[in-house]
């Protein structure tokens, strides 16, 4: 936690207009965070969440409003991935927060930024809504033929 606090402090004290490649302190802070971060700690597969546990998961759809309006995981809040930083106060600090997009790519960017800011409880839904649907949605855990993971 001390390392993350130092990384965050270094980033917040830097001019925002300077690209990271030109700002060694930003590069160092992110590099230190990534060295400290455990692989897989921010990932979760649809089949890892039992159907009854979904009621306790705070689910965020990180796609744009039009995609959210067409379809979303029932109960999900729509916070576009670009707005994750600005709306981080809307997210609970306790309990699991699962963020998804179509395939997991854009939501991973939001999760990375949020975790860098100390939201250790946020996870990317691996494969996004597409994999969630393909694996059975809320029933993915029950339908799984083998344990999920990498």
C-alpha positions, 0 to 999 in steps of 0.5 A: 500500500505504501508503494501504491501511495507513493506512485499515486502521489508522484503521478498527482504532483506532475503536470497532466499535459506532459506525455508519460514518455517525457515524464520519468516520474510517471513512468517510474510510478506506473512501472513500480505499480506493475512490478508490485501488482499480482497477475490475475488479481484484477481478472475474474472469469464468468464461471468463477462467480456462482449465480447466487453471488451475483446479487452481492457483486457491484457490476459496471458496464463500461461501454457507451450508453447506446450499447448499454441501452441495447443490452447489458448484464441485469443490474449493471450500472453504466459508467463508460470506461473513459469516465471511470476515473471521474466517477470513481466516487460512485463505486463502493470501496468494499465488496467486489466490483466487476467491470465489463465491456464487449470483450474486456479490453476497454474495461481493463483500462478502466480497472488498471486506472482504478486499481492504481488509485487504490480500488483493489476491489475492482476486477475485469470480467474476462471476455466481457459481456460476449463471453459472459453470454456464451458461458451461460450468463448468471449460470456460467458457474453452474455450467462450467465443466472445469475450474476457471482461470488462466 
